[in-house]
Every structure is written in C-alpha cells, then in structure tokens.
Amino acid sequence: MNAYNVLLLAINDKKKKILLITIIFVSILFTVAALVFPLFVKDTIEKFSVNDLSFWMVGSLVLFLIIKSIIEAINQYIISKFGNMVIRDLQKDTYNKIIYFKVDFFDDYHSGELSSRIVNDTEIIKDLITHHIPKLVTGVIMILGALVLTIILDWKLTIVILMIAPFIFGIIFPLMRKVENTGDRQQKEISVFISKTQETFKNIKMVKASTAEKHERSLMYKCINRLYSANLYESKIFALVAPLVNFLLILGLLIVVGYGAYRISVGTLSISTLIAFVIYAFQMMTPMSSISGFIGEYHKANGAIKSLNNILSNNEVEYTGNTKFGFQKELAFNEVNFGYKNNQILSDIGFTIKRGESLTIVGPSGSGKTTIINLLEKFYHPSSGSITIDNININQLDTYELRKNIGIVSQGSTLISGTILDNLLYGLEGENVENSKIRQALKYANLEEFVNRQENNLNTHIGESGDKLSGGEKQRLNIARLFLKNPDIILLDEPTSNLDIESRNLVLDSIKELTKDKTVIKVTHNLEEVKPGDNILFIEDGKIVGKGSHERVSEVNQRYKQFISSAM
Ligand SMILES: Nc1ncnc2c1ncn2[C@@H]1O[C@H](COP(=O)(O)OP(=O)(O)OP(=O)(O)O)[C@@H](O)[C@H]1O
C-alpha cells in the first residue's frame, strides 16, 4: 500500500465517491460562474443605461444571488459531511487493522503513538481530501479559464501575467518542501506528547507516591517546548509565504495595471477591458495562493500519510488456524524453544498435563514462567517445537476458540473502565448470561457482599482500570468473570502477589472454587503457594531443571532445595 492507496482508502465507497464528485462539480460550477462575471461587468460598463434598468432585471439578479447562496450552503454541508465520513471510516479501518495485530507489534509501539495515528493523522488526511484537493481542482480550472479568457480579451496583457507567474512559483515551491519535514516533526512531537500525558495520568498514584511531579513536569515541558518549536517553525514558513505571495501578486498586478494604463493612453485598450482584466488577474491570484497552500498542506499530509501507511500496510495480523478447539486428553509442550526478537528465553521446554490435572511452574524471577503462558495463549509462537492439545498443534486451532477456552488470572489482571456488570460480561457479549449465573459467580468469587453494599449494585462504576477497587476486589472480580466464561484451562500467574493476608485468603478461596475439575497451570516464584503433592516444573534461565511432585523434586534436586530454602 502506498500513499496514493491511503487516499483511495479514504474514498473507498460509492457514497463517498458520489459526494466528492458532487463537491467538485458544484465547485466547478461556481468557478465557471465566477469566470463569466468579469465579462458581465465589462458588458454592463459598455452598455450601461439607467433607462434599461427594470424590476425584472434587478429581481432576477437578486434571485440569482439567493439561489447561489442556497447552493453554496448545501455544498458546504456536503463538504463537511463528506469530511466527517472520510475521517470516520479511516479511523474505523485503522482501528480495525491495529486491534488484530500480533502482540509483538504492540511491544514495539507506544499506545499513545497509536492513538495519535488514529486521531491526528486521519484528521490531517481528511483536511487534504475535503478542503485542499477540491480547492486545487477549482483553482487550476479558475487559472486556466481566466487565462483563456484573458488571451481572448488581450493577449499582450496576458503575456505580462505569464512572465510574472514563474517567479512566484519559483520562490514558493522550495519553501513548501520544508513544510513536509515540519509536518513529520510535528506529528512525531504530537505522538510523544500524547504518549507521555497518557502514561503520566494513568500512573498518577505512582507519580505522586514517588513525589515525581516536578520530574514529570519538566519532562512534559520539554515535550511541549519541542512541539512549540515545531509549530513555530511551520508558522515561520507560513508567515513568510503568505505576505511573500501577496507581495509578488500585487507587484505583478501593478505591472499589469501600469501597462494597461499605458495602452489606454495610446488608445489600444478600453477601460472596460482593463477592468475585466484586473478582475481576472485577482481571480487568478486567489487560486495561486491556495495552490501554494495546497502544496504546503500536501507535504504536511504526506508525513501523516506515511505514518498511517506504516500501520495500514503492516500485515502482521494474528495467525489463526481453523480447527475447532477440543480438549479431552492432554496438553503438551514438546521441546519448545522461544526468544523475544533475538533474545533466547526458553530452551527445550517439554511437559504434559492431563485434562483435569494441574501443574505448578516454579522458578526465579525472569526465568520465563509467564512466557510459557504467553505461548499457550498464542500471544507469541515457539521458534521451534510445538504446543499441542490432544495432539493437535495449537497453531492449527482457531485462536478465538482457544482463547475462549482459556482463563487467566495474573498479578496484573486489568479491568476495563465501566461498571461491575460491564466487567463481568466482558468478552461474553452476544451471549445470554442469566442473572442467577451472575449472582452465583459473585458468590463463588466472594464478591456478593461487596456488590450488595454498593449503592448502585452491579451498576457501580469502578473507575479507570478498576482503580476504585482494592487489589483483592479486582482479582475477585476477574475470577467472577472467569466463572461466567467457564474455560477448560485456567492459568494462574501469581494472582495473589501484592495482596494482604485477608484478601489473599479470599482470593485463594475463590480460585479453589474456580479451578475445581479444571486443567490448571499455576505460575509462581512464591514458595508459600506450593502445596504438598503439587506437580512441579522447576525452571531456571528458561530451562527445565526439575520435574515431578514437590516432595520428589525437593528430594532429588539441589537447585530446587536451595531455591526453597532461600525463599523461606
Ligand atoms: N515482551 C517482551 N519483549 C522482550 N523481552 C521480554 C518480554 N516479556 C518478557 N521478556 C523477557 O523475558 C524474560 C522472561 O520473562 P517472564 O515474564 O517470562 O519471566 P517470569 O519468570 O514470569 O518472571 P516473574 O516471576 O518476575 O514474573 C525476562 O528476561 C524478560 O525481561
């Protein structure tokens, strides 16, 4: 996909094409009417007589002006409607593309930058398509039409105009090229600005707890100042261009008028022709400045188009197989190797869990435990080896179905902004979840009493990412959601870390209920969570160094023994 295709994408349906053609057609109509106007003035000056004025003449002129205003108003509305449609669809297309990208795409992009692409870049492209392109088309028609008519009126005067025009463009074009670089710079600064504000406000408690307001403010001021300089640089160029264009145009006009006046004095030109000529010269001036404006805007939009194009032409969408999910016997990792980019994390990971059994993956921080879970969710793919469910490689499984059958409670489980009910039903849209089931899920998750205490019950707002809830309440709400989801496989990634004893016991209680008869993979570096009889997979540096029951591994594996004693 190239820049041209991005523009085509913006006008990709019939309705928008019709609107664009209508806009350009009406604009051309106005341009032609404007071109006829000086001839009409010339004719009126030559034939004017008060006696010829009639009610009908004045009446039809007024009627013409009223009709023209109505058409102008309608055209204005169509332009604005078309612009809003362009931006709406471009934003939808961009969002629709991004949401299906692989997880590693999001590792490399800052969320603020992505927001900036969707919000700002699309706005700039909309402006180009709705304002600047129609202006360019009508401007070119206006200049060419006026040129033809001036040649007919007086070719010698026209040659004077033609001699001046190249100077004007020769000065303006190089300046406009600079605007493209400014556009790039501005877009970059805006996305850094959005990213930084998002991050700061999202982590406001951490900022305040670290008394980092001053530090954040100084970082933010730097961003704002950089954006200010980028904007100022653009303003300087535009400030230079507009008066320069006007100066050159007026100078040109003076030359035309001077030469015209001389021709009148020697009797080779009439006053009415010179007046018509001057009007044409003005009519050529406005589009000349708007064409120079277009070049600037086009270069600016080019920056936005390039950034958006980087996203739209990215085909790193998540891969999905089409085999239906089924889990009757066992889940297995078979000699799995994996690395983020070139950084090897897991080596020869192999284990099997029978349906209904559980496995506890233990290992020091950074050893690769969460990565194992990430691979099972198909967030990333093994570089070699395979993960199978009932001997079917999960790559062949429908990703959507696989994820529907996996439930995860992790230390960083997040909630969405909205109500308790919104969170309970998240991911279950379109399913008919009975009220009794919701109540039951709340009960199992030890949340019933909490919800009943709230004035708005299930419709209580829990703040951004559930910030109005305690850590334990957040986890229990997540667990309640999983009761409703009822997946076959439950992944527990240190769900009780950072909780106090009371919350922890409540969460553990509800997890016990949730994991009944399920296949469970539990990840922990907290030895308090390992129970006698647990089936252990002990990993260090991405390699399995111990396997078997907790007792057996403690007995035979020195490293595990050391790990346990250091954790005590
Ligand atoms: N998205 C990522 N991109 C690059 N490296 C990553 C990414 N996620 C994790 N890592 C790296 O992979 C290694 C293993 O991380 P992982 O989260 O699997 O460890 P862990 O055993 O779960 O640690 P912890 O117990 O602290 O949660 C770490 O060195 C980490 O820095």
The ligand as a Gaussian input file, in Angstrom:
#p B3LYP/6-31G(d) Opt

LIG

0 1
 N        7.573000      -8.601000      25.512000
 C        8.855000      -8.870000      25.829000
 N        9.832000      -8.478000      24.994000
 C       11.124000      -8.751000      25.283000
 N       11.519000      -9.416000      26.380000
 C       10.583000      -9.825000      27.244000
 C        9.196000      -9.577000      27.009000
 N        8.497000     -10.114000      28.041000
 C        9.401000     -10.671000      28.869000
 N       10.646000     -10.511000      28.404000
 C       11.892000     -11.018000      28.998000
 O       11.787000     -12.434000      29.057000
 C       12.342000     -12.936000      30.244000
 C       11.337000     -13.871000      30.932000
 O       10.217000     -13.106000      31.315000
 P        8.979000     -13.750000      32.056000
 O        7.972000     -12.680000      32.258000
 O        8.544000     -14.954000      31.312000
 O        9.640000     -14.180000      33.445000
 P        8.938000     -14.757000      34.764000
 O        9.663000     -15.993000      35.084000
 O        7.481000     -14.862000      34.574000
 O        9.298000     -13.598000      35.786000
 P        8.464000     -13.099000      37.078000
 O        8.440000     -14.208000      38.069000
 O        9.300000     -11.964000      37.568000
 O        7.127000     -12.677000      36.603000
 C       12.738000     -11.745000      31.084000
 O       14.133000     -11.598000      30.977000
 C       12.033000     -10.572000      30.442000
 O       12.814000      -9.424000      30.528000

